[in-house]
Amino acid sequence: MAARWTTRNTRLFSGTEQVANFRSMSTIYPVRVIRRSTRPRPFESGTAIALPKSFTYGGASHDTRA
C-alpha cells in the first residue's frame, strides 16, 4: 500500500504569483524521477471534439476562438 501523506494549503489558485510554490513542489509533495523510455510509443489519437464557441465562468462570457 502506498504511503499516506497530507497536503498543505499551497494556494496554487489564489491569483498571486506561483513561482515559489512550483519551484518548491518537491518539498511539499513526495516526488521521484521518471526516466524516459528507451522505446517510446506515441499515444493513440482519439476522436476530435468541437469546443463550444463560448462559455460562461465566474459571471463572464469567454470566447474559445480568441
Secondary structure, 3 states (H helix, E strand, C coil): CCCCCCCCCCCCCCCCCCHHHHHCHHHHCCCCCCCCCCCCCCCCCCCCCCCCCEEEECCEEEECCC
